[in-house]
Amino acid sequence: MKKYVSLDKRSKKAQKKYYAGFRRTWDGVNPETRIMPNGKAYNRKKDKEKLRKSDCLSENGFAVAFFMKIFMKNRSLTSVLSLIK
């Protein structure tokens, strides 16, 4: 029969082996917390994406550059869309 040796007196390798027996794997699950973006918060990327996806600006390259310049200056999509109408 093996003699019991306390954990603090064991070698580092033996301690690691002992504690590894208690651990489990995540089995493909990502342990990071997932955070939903705040819908009410201002998001620059969202505005830029709306501007890029709008049909009226994608036809003419000059118009896109012009309105993007105005958008970057004023930082609002409404100012750009008011120029279109």
N, CA, C and O atoms as a CHARMM CRD file, in Angstrom:
* protein
*
  340
    1    1 MET  N      0.83000  -1.17400   0.00000 PROA 1      0.00000
    2    1 MET  CA     0.00000   0.00000   0.00000 PROA 1      0.00000
    3    1 MET  C      0.88200   1.24800   0.00000 PROA 1      0.00000
    4    1 MET  O      1.89200   1.32200   0.69900 PROA 1      0.00000
    5    2 LYS  N      0.45900   2.23800  -0.81900 PROA 2      0.00000
    6    2 LYS  CA     1.24800   3.45800  -0.92400 PROA 2      0.00000
    7    2 LYS  C      1.05000   4.32000   0.31400 PROA 2      0.00000
    8    2 LYS  O     -0.02900   4.36900   0.90600 PROA 2      0.00000
    9    3 LYS  N      2.10500   4.97800   0.67200 PROA 3      0.00000
   10    3 LYS  CA     2.07100   5.87100   1.81200 PROA 3      0.00000
   11    3 LYS  C      1.56100   7.24100   1.35000 PROA 3      0.00000
   12    3 LYS  O      1.97600   7.73200   0.30000 PROA 3      0.00000
   13    4 TYR  N      0.67200   7.85500   2.12200 PROA 4      0.00000
   14    4 TYR  CA     0.13100   9.16200   1.74900 PROA 4      0.00000
   15    4 TYR  C      1.16600  10.24000   2.04000 PROA 4      0.00000
   16    4 TYR  O      1.73400  10.31200   3.13000 PROA 4      0.00000
   17    5 VAL  N      1.39600  11.08900   1.01700 PROA 5      0.00000
   18    5 VAL  CA     2.29100  12.23200   1.16800 PROA 5      0.00000
   19    5 VAL  C      1.42900  13.48100   1.00700 PROA 5      0.00000
   20    5 VAL  O      0.66800  13.60100   0.04700 PROA 5      0.00000
   21    6 SER  N      1.55500  14.40500   1.95200 PROA 6      0.00000
   22    6 SER  CA     0.71700  15.60800   1.88600 PROA 6      0.00000
   23    6 SER  C      1.02000  16.40200   0.61600 PROA 6      0.00000
   24    6 SER  O      2.10500  16.30200   0.04400 PROA 6      0.00000
   25    7 LEU  N      0.06400  17.16800   0.20300 PROA 7      0.00000
   26    7 LEU  CA     0.13900  17.86600  -1.07600 PROA 7      0.00000
   27    7 LEU  C      1.27900  18.87700  -1.12800 PROA 7      0.00000
   28    7 LEU  O      1.95100  19.00400  -2.15200 PROA 7      0.00000
   29    8 ASP  N      1.49500  19.58100  -0.05000 PROA 8      0.00000
   30    8 ASP  CA     2.55400  20.58900  -0.05500 PROA 8      0.00000
   31    8 ASP  C      3.95800  19.98300  -0.09500 PROA 8      0.00000
   32    8 ASP  O      4.91700  20.66800  -0.44900 PROA 8      0.00000
   33    9 LYS  N      4.08300  18.71100   0.26300 PROA 9      0.00000
   34    9 LYS  CA     5.38700  18.04700   0.23200 PROA 9      0.00000
   35    9 LYS  C      5.64800  17.31500  -1.08800 PROA 9      0.00000
   36    9 LYS  O      6.75700  16.83400  -1.32100 PROA 9      0.00000
   37   10 ARG  N      4.64600  17.23200  -1.93900 PROA 10     0.00000
   38   10 ARG  CA     4.81100  16.55500  -3.22600 PROA 10     0.00000
   39   10 ARG  C      5.58500  17.44400  -4.19600 PROA 10     0.00000
   40   10 ARG  O      5.69300  18.65600  -4.01000 PROA 10     0.00000
   41   11 SER  N      6.11600  16.80800  -5.23300 PROA 11     0.00000
   42   11 SER  CA     6.81600  17.58400  -6.25700 PROA 11     0.00000
   43   11 SER  C      5.80000  18.41500  -7.03600 PROA 11     0.00000
   44   11 SER  O      4.59600  18.16500  -6.98800 PROA 11     0.00000
   45   12 LYS  N      6.31400  19.39900  -7.74700 PROA 12     0.00000
   46   12 LYS  CA     5.42800  20.27700  -8.50500 PROA 12     0.00000
   47   12 LYS  C      4.66600  19.49300  -9.56900 PROA 12     0.00000
   48   12 LYS  O      3.49100  19.76400  -9.82100 PROA 12     0.00000
   49   13 LYS  N      5.32500  18.53200 -10.18800 PROA 13     0.00000
   50   13 LYS  CA     4.70200  17.68900 -11.21100 PROA 13     0.00000
   51   13 LYS  C      3.55300  16.88300 -10.61300 PROA 13     0.00000
   52   13 LYS  O      2.48900  16.76100 -11.22100 PROA 13     0.00000
   53   14 ALA  N      3.76900  16.34200  -9.43700 PROA 14     0.00000
   54   14 ALA  CA     2.73800  15.54500  -8.77200 PROA 14     0.00000
   55   14 ALA  C      1.55700  16.42200  -8.35900 PROA 14     0.00000
   56   14 ALA  O      0.40500  15.99500  -8.43600 PROA 14     0.00000
   57   15 GLN  N      1.84800  17.65400  -7.91900 PROA 15     0.00000
   58   15 GLN  CA     0.77700  18.58400  -7.54900 PROA 15     0.00000
   59   15 GLN  C     -0.07300  18.93900  -8.76300 PROA 15     0.00000
   60   15 GLN  O     -1.30000  18.99000  -8.67800 PROA 15     0.00000
   61   16 LYS  N      0.59200  19.18400  -9.89900 PROA 16     0.00000
   62   16 LYS  CA    -0.13700  19.50800 -11.12800 PROA 16     0.00000
   63   16 LYS  C     -1.02100  18.35000 -11.54800 PROA 16     0.00000
   64   16 LYS  O     -2.16400  18.55300 -11.95600 PROA 16     0.00000
   65   17 LYS  N     -0.50100  17.14500 -11.45200 PROA 17     0.00000
   66   17 LYS  CA    -1.26600  15.95600 -11.82000 PROA 17     0.00000
   67   17 LYS  C     -2.49000  15.80500 -10.91000 PROA 17     0.00000
   68   17 LYS  O     -3.57400  15.44900 -11.37400 PROA 17     0.00000
   69   18 TYR  N     -2.31500  16.07100  -9.63500 PROA 18     0.00000
   70   18 TYR  CA    -3.40200  15.96500  -8.66500 PROA 18     0.00000
   71   18 TYR  C     -4.52100  16.96300  -8.98400 PROA 18     0.00000
   72   18 TYR  O     -5.69600  16.59800  -9.02000 PROA 18     0.00000
   73   19 TYR  N     -4.14400  18.22500  -9.21300 PROA 19     0.00000
   74   19 TYR  CA    -5.14400  19.25800  -9.48800 PROA 19     0.00000
   75   19 TYR  C     -5.76800  19.10500 -10.87400 PROA 19     0.00000
   76   19 TYR  O     -6.92100  19.48900 -11.07300 PROA 19     0.00000
   77   20 ALA  N     -5.02900  18.55300 -11.82800 PROA 20     0.00000
   78   20 ALA  CA    -5.56500  18.34100 -13.17600 PROA 20     0.00000
   79   20 ALA  C     -6.70600  17.33200 -13.15700 PROA 20     0.00000
   80   20 ALA  O     -7.59400  17.38700 -14.00800 PROA 20     0.00000
   81   21 GLY  N     -6.69300  16.42500 -12.21000 PROA 21     0.00000
   82   21 GLY  CA    -7.76200  15.44000 -12.08800 PROA 21     0.00000
   83   21 GLY  C     -9.10900  16.05200 -11.74300 PROA 21     0.00000
   84   21 GLY  O    -10.14800  15.46800 -12.04900 PROA 21     0.00000
   85   22 PHE  N     -9.10700  17.23300 -11.10500 PROA 22     0.00000
   86   22 PHE  CA   -10.35500  17.90500 -10.73100 PROA 22     0.00000
   87   22 PHE  C    -10.92800  18.75100 -11.86700 PROA 22     0.00000
   88   22 PHE  O    -12.12700  19.02400 -11.92300 PROA 22     0.00000
   89   23 ARG  N    -10.03400  19.15700 -12.76800 PROA 23     0.00000
   90   23 ARG  CA   -10.47500  20.04600 -13.84900 PROA 23     0.00000
   91   23 ARG  C    -11.17200  19.27900 -14.94400 PROA 23     0.00000
   92   23 ARG  O    -10.91800  18.09400 -15.15700 PROA 23     0.00000
   93   24 ARG  N    -12.05600  19.97300 -15.63600 PROA 24     0.00000
   94   24 ARG  CA   -12.76100  19.39500 -16.77900 PROA 24     0.00000
   95   24 ARG  C    -12.54900  20.30100 -17.98100 PROA 24     0.00000
   96   24 ARG  O    -12.11700  21.44500 -17.83600 PROA 24     0.00000
   97   25 THR  N    -12.85000  19.79800 -19.14800 PROA 25     0.00000
   98   25 THR  CA   -12.73400  20.61400 -20.35300 PROA 25     0.00000
   99   25 THR  C    -14.05800  21.30600 -20.63100 PROA 25     0.00000
  100   25 THR  O    -15.09100  20.95800 -20.05900 PROA 25     0.00000
  101   26 TRP  N    -14.01100  22.27900 -21.50900 PROA 26     0.00000
  102   26 TRP  CA   -15.22000  23.01400 -21.88400 PROA 26     0.00000
  103   26 TRP  C    -15.94300  22.33300 -23.03800 PROA 26     0.00000
  104   26 TRP  O    -17.06300  22.72600 -23.36300 PROA 26     0.00000
  105   27 ASP  N    -15.35400  21.34400 -23.65800 PROA 27     0.00000
  106   27 ASP  CA   -15.96000  20.58100 -24.75500 PROA 27     0.00000
  107   27 ASP  C    -16.50900  21.46800 -25.87100 PROA 27     0.00000
  108   27 ASP  O    -17.67000  21.34100 -26.26000 PROA 27     0.00000
  109   28 GLY  N    -15.66900  22.36200 -26.37900 PROA 28     0.00000
  110   28 GLY  CA   -16.06300  23.19100 -27.51900 PROA 28     0.00000
  111   28 GLY  C    -16.85500  24.43000 -27.16700 PROA 28     0.00000
  112   28 GLY  O    -17.19200  25.20900 -28.05800 PROA 28     0.00000
  113   29 VAL  N    -17.16300  24.64000 -25.90200 PROA 29     0.00000
  114   29 VAL  CA   -17.91600  25.82300 -25.49200 PROA 29     0.00000
  115   29 VAL  C    -16.91800  26.92900 -25.17200 PROA 29     0.00000
  116   29 VAL  O    -15.92800  26.69200 -24.48000 PROA 29     0.00000
  117   30 ASN  N    -17.17200  28.12300 -25.66700 PROA 30     0.00000
  118   30 ASN  CA   -16.30700  29.25800 -25.39900 PROA 30     0.00000
  119   30 ASN  C    -16.69500  29.86400 -24.04800 PROA 30     0.00000
  120   30 ASN  O    -17.82600  30.32500 -23.89200 PROA 30     0.00000
  121   31 PRO  N    -15.78300  29.87400 -23.06500 PROA 31     0.00000
  122   31 PRO  CA   -16.13400  30.35100 -21.72800 PROA 31     0.00000
  123   31 PRO  C    -16.23600  31.87100 -21.60600 PROA 31     0.00000
  124   31 PRO  O    -16.60700  32.37400 -20.54500 PROA 31     0.00000
  125   32 GLU  N    -15.91400  32.61800 -22.67500 PROA 32     0.00000
  126   32 GLU  CA   -15.98700  34.07400 -22.59900 PROA 32     0.00000
  127   32 GLU  C    -17.43500  34.53200 -22.46500 PROA 32     0.00000
  128   32 GLU  O    -18.35200  33.92200 -23.01400 PROA 32     0.00000
  129   33 THR  N    -17.61300  35.60300 -21.73400 PROA 33     0.00000
  130   33 THR  CA   -18.95800  36.14500 -21.58400 PROA 33     0.00000
  131   33 THR  C    -19.33100  36.87600 -22.85900 PROA 33     0.00000
  132   33 THR  O    -18.52900  37.63200 -23.40900 PROA 33     0.00000
  133   34 ARG  N    -20.52500  36.65400 -23.31800 PROA 34     0.00000
  134   34 ARG  CA   -20.98800  37.33000 -24.52700 PROA 34     0.00000
  135   34 ARG  C    -21.86700  38.51400 -24.12100 PROA 34     0.00000
  136   34 ARG  O    -22.80800  38.37300 -23.34000 PROA 34     0.00000
  137   35 ILE  N    -21.53900  39.66900 -24.66500 PROA 35     0.00000
  138   35 ILE  CA   -22.25500  40.88500 -24.30600 PROA 35     0.00000
  139   35 ILE  C    -23.01000  41.39300 -25.52900 PROA 35     0.00000
  140   35 ILE  O    -22.43300  41.54800 -26.60600 PROA 35     0.00000
  141   36 MET  N    -24.28500  41.64800 -25.35700 PROA 36     0.00000
  142   36 MET  CA   -25.08400  42.21800 -26.43800 PROA 36     0.00000
  143   36 MET  C    -24.79300  43.71300 -26.51700 PROA 36     0.00000
  144   36 MET  O    -24.73800  44.37900 -25.48300 PROA 36     0.00000
  145   37 PRO  N    -24.60500  44.25600 -27.72100 PROA 37     0.00000
  146   37 PRO  CA   -24.36000  45.69800 -27.82800 PROA 37     0.00000
  147   37 PRO  C    -25.60600  46.49200 -27.44000 PROA 37     0.00000
  148   37 PRO  O    -26.73500  46.06000 -27.67300 PROA 37     0.00000
  149   38 ASN  N    -25.37900  47.65200 -26.84900 PROA 38     0.00000
  150   38 ASN  CA   -26.47500  48.51100 -26.41600 PROA 38     0.00000
  151   38 ASN  C    -27.11600  49.14400 -27.64600 PROA 38     0.00000
  152   38 ASN  O    -26.44200  49.84600 -28.39900 PROA 38     0.00000
  153   39 GLY  N    -28.38300  48.91000 -27.85500 PROA 39     0.00000
  154   39 GLY  CA   -29.08600  49.43200 -29.01800 PROA 39     0.00000
  155   39 GLY  C    -29.30300  50.93000 -28.97700 PROA 39     0.00000
  156   39 GLY  O    -29.44400  51.56300 -30.02300 PROA 39     0.00000
  157   40 LYS  N    -29.33200  51.50800 -27.78700 PROA 40     0.00000
  158   40 LYS  CA   -29.58000  52.94000 -27.64700 PROA 40     0.00000
  159   40 LYS  C    -28.30200  53.76700 -27.78700 PROA 40     0.00000
  160   40 LYS  O    -28.37000  54.96600 -28.05500 PROA 40     0.00000
  161   41 ALA  N    -27.16200  53.15000 -27.61200 PROA 41     0.00000
  162   41 ALA  CA   -25.89400  53.86900 -27.67200 PROA 41     0.00000
  163   41 ALA  C    -25.55100  54.24200 -29.10900 PROA 41     0.00000
  164   41 ALA  O    -25.93000  53.53800 -30.04600 PROA 41     0.00000
  165   42 TYR  N    -24.83500  55.34700 -29.27900 PROA 42     0.00000
  166   42 TYR  CA   -24.42500  55.80300 -30.60300 PROA 42     0.00000
  167   42 TYR  C    -23.32300  54.88600 -31.12200 PROA 42     0.00000
  168   42 TYR  O    -22.37400  54.57100 -30.40400 PROA 42     0.00000
  169   43 ASN  N    -23.45800  54.46800 -32.35700 PROA 43     0.00000
  170   43 ASN  CA   -22.48200  53.57200 -32.95600 PROA 43     0.00000
  171   43 ASN  C    -22.07500  54.13500 -34.31100 PROA 43     0.00000
  172   43 ASN  O    -22.88100  54.15700 -35.24100 PROA 43     0.00000
  173   44 ARG  N    -20.83100  54.59000 -34.42800 PROA 44     0.00000
  174   44 ARG  CA   -20.35800  55.18500 -35.68100 PROA 44     0.00000
  175   44 ARG  C    -20.36600  54.17800 -36.81800 PROA 44     0.00000
  176   44 ARG  O    -20.72900  54.51000 -37.94700 PROA 44     0.00000
  177   45 LYS  N    -19.97200  52.96600 -36.52700 PROA 45     0.00000
  178   45 LYS  CA   -19.90300  51.94100 -37.57100 PROA 45     0.00000
  179   45 LYS  C    -21.27400  51.69900 -38.19800 PROA 45     0.00000
  180   45 LYS  O    -21.38900  51.48400 -39.40400 PROA 45     0.00000
  181   46 LYS  N    -22.30300  51.73800 -37.36600 PROA 46     0.00000
  182   46 LYS  CA   -23.65500  51.49600 -37.85800 PROA 46     0.00000
  183   46 LYS  C    -24.06600  52.59600 -38.84200 PROA 46     0.00000
  184   46 LYS  O    -24.64500  52.31100 -39.89000 PROA 46     0.00000
  185   47 ASP  N    -23.76300  53.86000 -38.49900 PROA 47     0.00000
  186   47 ASP  CA   -24.09100  54.97300 -39.38800 PROA 47     0.00000
  187   47 ASP  C    -23.33100  54.88100 -40.70500 PROA 47     0.00000
  188   47 ASP  O    -23.90500  55.09500 -41.77300 PROA 47     0.00000
  189   48 LYS  N    -22.04600  54.56400 -40.63200 PROA 48     0.00000
  190   48 LYS  CA   -21.23700  54.44800 -41.84600 PROA 48     0.00000
  191   48 LYS  C    -21.74400  53.32200 -42.73100 PROA 48     0.00000
  192   48 LYS  O    -21.77200  53.44500 -43.95600 PROA 48     0.00000
  193   49 GLU  N    -22.14300  52.22800 -42.10200 PROA 49     0.00000
  194   49 GLU  CA   -22.65100  51.09400 -42.86700 PROA 49     0.00000
  195   49 GLU  C    -23.96000  51.45000 -43.56700 PROA 49     0.00000
  196   49 GLU  O    -24.17800  51.06100 -44.71400 PROA 49     0.00000
  197   50 LYS  N    -24.82400  52.18200 -42.88600 PROA 50     0.00000
  198   50 LYS  CA   -26.07500  52.62600 -43.50600 PROA 50     0.00000
  199   50 LYS  C    -25.78400  53.49900 -44.71700 PROA 50     0.00000
  200   50 LYS  O    -26.43100  53.38000 -45.75700 PROA 50     0.00000
  201   51 LEU  N    -24.80100  54.38000 -44.56300 PROA 51     0.00000
  202   51 LEU  CA   -24.43900  55.27800 -45.64600 PROA 51     0.00000
  203   51 LEU  C    -23.89800  54.50100 -46.84500 PROA 51     0.00000
  204   51 LEU  O    -24.24300  54.80200 -47.98700 PROA 51     0.00000
  205   52 ARG  N    -23.07000  53.52500 -46.59300 PROA 52     0.00000
  206   52 ARG  CA   -22.48800  52.72300 -47.67500 PROA 52     0.00000
  207   52 ARG  C    -23.53400  51.87500 -48.38100 PROA 52     0.00000
  208   52 ARG  O    -23.45900  51.65800 -49.59000 PROA 52     0.00000
  209   53 LYS  N    -24.50600  51.40000 -47.62200 PROA 53     0.00000
  210   53 LYS  CA   -25.50200  50.49600 -48.18500 PROA 53     0.00000
  211   53 LYS  C    -26.64200  51.21800 -48.89800 PROA 53     0.00000
  212   53 LYS  O    -27.40600  50.59400 -49.63500 PROA 53     0.00000
  213   54 SER  N    -26.76100  52.53000 -48.68500 PROA 54     0.00000
  214   54 SER  CA   -27.88000  53.23400 -49.31300 PROA 54     0.00000
  215   54 SER  C    -27.71400  53.21800 -50.83400 PROA 54     0.00000
  216   54 SER  O    -26.62100  53.47100 -51.34200 PROA 54     0.00000
  217   55 ASP  N    -28.77100  52.92900 -51.54300 PROA 55     0.00000
  218   55 ASP  CA   -28.73100  52.75800 -53.00100 PROA 55     0.00000
  219   55 ASP  C    -28.41900  54.04300 -53.74600 PROA 55     0.00000
  220   55 ASP  O    -27.71500  54.01400 -54.75600 PROA 55     0.00000
  221   56 CYS  N    -28.92500  55.16400 -53.27100 PROA 56     0.00000
  222   56 CYS  CA   -28.77200  56.40700 -54.02600 PROA 56     0.00000
  223   56 CYS  C    -27.32200  56.88100 -54.06900 PROA 56     0.00000
  224   56 CYS  O    -26.95300  57.61300 -54.98700 PROA 56     0.00000
  225   57 LEU  N    -26.49600  56.49000 -53.11400 PROA 57     0.00000
  226   57 LEU  CA   -25.11100  56.94600 -53.10700 PROA 57     0.00000
  227   57 LEU  C    -24.16700  56.00500 -53.84100 PROA 57     0.00000
  228   57 LEU  O    -23.07600  56.41600 -54.23500 PROA 57     0.00000
  229   58 SER  N    -24.55300  54.78000 -54.02800 PROA 58     0.00000
  230   58 SER  CA   -23.63700  53.80200 -54.60600 PROA 58     0.00000
  231   58 SER  C    -23.51000  53.91000 -56.12100 PROA 58     0.00000
  232   58 SER  O    -22.59100  53.32500 -56.69500 PROA 58     0.00000
  233   59 GLU  N    -24.41400  54.64600 -56.79200 PROA 59     0.00000
  234   59 GLU  CA   -24.37000  54.74200 -58.25100 PROA 59     0.00000
  235   59 GLU  C    -23.20400  55.59100 -58.73500 PROA 59     0.00000
  236   59 GLU  O    -22.55800  55.24100 -59.72200 PROA 59     0.00000
  237   60 ASN  N    -22.93000  56.67700 -58.07300 PROA 60     0.00000
  238   60 ASN  CA   -21.91700  57.61200 -58.52500 PROA 60     0.00000
  239   60 ASN  C    -20.79400  57.69300 -57.49000 PROA 60     0.00000
  240   60 ASN  O    -21.04300  57.98600 -56.32100 PROA 60     0.00000
  241   61 GLY  N    -19.56500  57.43300 -57.92000 PROA 61     0.00000
  242   61 GLY  CA   -18.42600  57.45700 -57.00400 PROA 61     0.00000
  243   61 GLY  C    -18.16400  58.83100 -56.43400 PROA 61     0.00000
  244   61 GLY  O    -17.77700  58.95700 -55.27200 PROA 61     0.00000
  245   62 PHE  N    -18.37000  59.88100 -57.24400 PROA 62     0.00000
  246   62 PHE  CA   -18.16400  61.25000 -56.77800 PROA 62     0.00000
  247   62 PHE  C    -19.15100  61.60000 -55.67400 PROA 62     0.00000
  248   62 PHE  O    -18.78200  62.21500 -54.67300 PROA 62     0.00000
  249   63 ALA  N    -20.39800  61.20900 -55.86000 PROA 63     0.00000
  250   63 ALA  CA   -21.43100  61.50700 -54.86700 PROA 63     0.00000
  251   63 ALA  C    -21.10700  60.83700 -53.54000 PROA 63     0.00000
  252   63 ALA  O    -21.31700  61.41600 -52.47500 PROA 63     0.00000
  253   64 VAL  N    -20.60000  59.62400 -53.61200 PROA 64     0.00000
  254   64 VAL  CA   -20.24200  58.90100 -52.38600 PROA 64     0.00000
  255   64 VAL  C    -19.14300  59.64500 -51.64600 PROA 64     0.00000
  256   64 VAL  O    -19.22700  59.83400 -50.43200 PROA 64     0.00000
  257   65 ALA  N    -18.11200  60.06700 -52.36900 PROA 65     0.00000
  258   65 ALA  CA   -17.00300  60.77800 -51.73600 PROA 65     0.00000
  259   65 ALA  C    -17.48100  62.09800 -51.13600 PROA 65     0.00000
  260   65 ALA  O    -17.07100  62.46900 -50.03600 PROA 65     0.00000
  261   66 PHE  N    -18.34200  62.80200 -51.85600 PROA 66     0.00000
  262   66 PHE  CA   -18.85900  64.08800 -51.39000 PROA 66     0.00000
  263   66 PHE  C    -19.67000  63.93700 -50.10600 PROA 66     0.00000
  264   66 PHE  O    -19.45900  64.66300 -49.13400 PROA 66     0.00000
  265   67 PHE  N    -20.59200  62.98800 -50.11900 PROA 67     0.00000
  266   67 PHE  CA   -21.45100  62.80100 -48.95000 PROA 67     0.00000
  267   67 PHE  C    -20.69100  62.20000 -47.76700 PROA 67     0.00000
  268   67 PHE  O    -21.01500  62.47800 -46.61300 PROA 67     0.00000
  269   68 MET  N    -19.68700  61.38300 -48.05300 PROA 68     0.00000
  270   68 MET  CA   -18.86900  60.83900 -46.95700 PROA 68     0.00000
  271   68 MET  C    -18.10200  61.96100 -46.27800 PROA 68     0.00000
  272   68 MET  O    -17.93900  61.96100 -45.05800 PROA 68     0.00000
  273   69 LYS  N    -17.62700  62.92700 -47.07700 PROA 69     0.00000
  274   69 LYS  CA   -16.89900  64.05900 -46.51800 PROA 69     0.00000
  275   69 LYS  C    -17.81600  64.86800 -45.59700 PROA 69     0.00000
  276   69 LYS  O    -17.41400  65.27100 -44.50600 PROA 69     0.00000
  277   70 ILE  N    -19.04500  65.10000 -46.04500 PROA 70     0.00000
  278   70 ILE  CA   -20.02100  65.82800 -45.22500 PROA 70     0.00000
  279   70 ILE  C    -20.35500  65.02500 -43.97000 PROA 70     0.00000
  280   70 ILE  O    -20.47700  65.58100 -42.87900 PROA 70     0.00000
  281   71 PHE  N    -20.49800  63.72200 -44.13800 PROA 71     0.00000
  282   71 PHE  CA   -20.82300  62.86400 -42.99700 PROA 71     0.00000
  283   71 PHE  C    -19.71600  62.90400 -41.95700 PROA 71     0.00000
  284   71 PHE  O    -19.98900  63.01400 -40.76200 PROA 71     0.00000
  285   72 MET  N    -18.46500  62.81600 -42.40400 PROA 72     0.00000
  286   72 MET  CA   -17.34300  62.81600 -41.46500 PROA 72     0.00000
  287   72 MET  C    -17.23100  64.16900 -40.75400 PROA 72     0.00000
  288   72 MET  O    -16.79300  64.23900 -39.60600 PROA 72     0.00000
  289   73 LYS  N    -17.63000  65.23500 -41.44400 PROA 73     0.00000
  290   73 LYS  CA   -17.56400  66.57000 -40.84500 PROA 73     0.00000
  291   73 LYS  C    -18.65600  66.74500 -39.79000 PROA 73     0.00000
  292   73 LYS  O    -18.38300  67.22200 -38.68800 PROA 73     0.00000
  293   74 ASN  N    -19.88100  66.36500 -40.11900 PROA 74     0.00000
  294   74 ASN  CA   -21.02200  66.58600 -39.22300 PROA 74     0.00000
  295   74 ASN  C    -21.29200  65.41700 -38.28500 PROA 74     0.00000
  296   74 ASN  O    -21.94100  65.59000 -37.25400 PROA 74     0.00000
  297   75 ARG  N    -20.80100  64.22700 -38.63200 PROA 75     0.00000
  298   75 ARG  CA   -20.97000  63.01300 -37.83300 PROA 75     0.00000
  299   75 ARG  C    -22.43100  62.61900 -37.63900 PROA 75     0.00000
  300   75 ARG  O    -22.79100  62.04200 -36.61300 PROA 75     0.00000
  301   76 SER  N    -23.26800  62.93100 -38.62200 PROA 76     0.00000
  302   76 SER  CA   -24.64800  62.46400 -38.49900 PROA 76     0.00000
  303   76 SER  C    -25.18800  62.10700 -39.87400 PROA 76     0.00000
  304   76 SER  O    -24.93500  62.79800 -40.86100 PROA 76     0.00000
  305   77 LEU  N    -25.91600  61.04700 -39.91400 PROA 77     0.00000
  306   77 LEU  CA   -26.49300  60.55600 -41.15400 PROA 77     0.00000
  307   77 LEU  C    -27.64600  61.44300 -41.60100 PROA 77     0.00000
  308   77 LEU  O    -27.90900  61.56400 -42.79700 PROA 77     0.00000
  309   78 THR  N    -28.32700  62.05800 -40.65900 PROA 78     0.00000
  310   78 THR  CA   -29.47800  62.90100 -41.01300 PROA 78     0.00000
  311   78 THR  C    -29.05100  64.11800 -41.81500 PROA 78     0.00000
  312   78 THR  O    -29.78100  64.55300 -42.70600 PROA 78     0.00000
  313   79 SER  N    -27.86700  64.68400 -41.51300 PROA 79     0.00000
  314   79 SER  CA   -27.40200  65.84800 -42.27400 PROA 79     0.00000
  315   79 SER  C    -27.12100  65.47300 -43.72400 PROA 79     0.00000
  316   79 SER  O    -27.38100  66.26400 -44.63100 PROA 79     0.00000
  317   80 VAL  N    -26.60000  64.29000 -43.94400 PROA 80     0.00000
  318   80 VAL  CA   -26.31200  63.82300 -45.30100 PROA 80     0.00000
  319   80 VAL  C    -27.60400  63.52900 -46.03800 PROA 80     0.00000
  320   80 VAL  O    -27.76000  63.90500 -47.19900 PROA 80     0.00000
  321   81 LEU  N    -28.53000  62.85900 -45.37000 PROA 81     0.00000
  322   81 LEU  CA   -29.79000  62.50400 -46.01300 PROA 81     0.00000
  323   81 LEU  C    -30.64700  63.73300 -46.30200 PROA 81     0.00000
  324   81 LEU  O    -31.44200  63.72400 -47.24200 PROA 81     0.00000
  325   82 SER  N    -30.49400  64.79000 -45.50500 PROA 82     0.00000
  326   82 SER  CA   -31.24800  66.01700 -45.76500 PROA 82     0.00000
  327   82 SER  C    -30.74900  66.69500 -47.03800 PROA 82     0.00000
  328   82 SER  O    -31.52200  67.38300 -47.70400 PROA 82     0.00000
  329   83 LEU  N    -29.48000  66.51700 -47.39000 PROA 83     0.00000
  330   83 LEU  CA   -28.94500  67.08600 -48.62800 PROA 83     0.00000
  331   83 LEU  C    -29.48100  66.36600 -49.85900 PROA 83     0.00000
  332   83 LEU  O    -29.61000  66.96200 -50.92800 PROA 83     0.00000
  333   84 ILE  N    -29.78900  65.09900 -49.70400 PROA 84     0.00000
  334   84 ILE  CA   -30.27300  64.30000 -50.82900 PROA 84     0.00000
  335   84 ILE  C    -31.68300  64.72300 -51.21100 PROA 84     0.00000
  336   84 ILE  O    -32.00500  64.82600 -52.39400 PROA 84     0.00000
  337   85 LYS  N    -32.51500  64.96500 -50.22100 PROA 85     0.00000
  338   85 LYS  CA   -33.93700  65.27300 -50.47800 PROA 85     0.00000
  339   85 LYS  C    -34.17400  66.69800 -50.85900 PROA 85     0.00000
  340   85 LYS  O    -35.31500  67.09000 -51.10100 PROA 85     0.00000
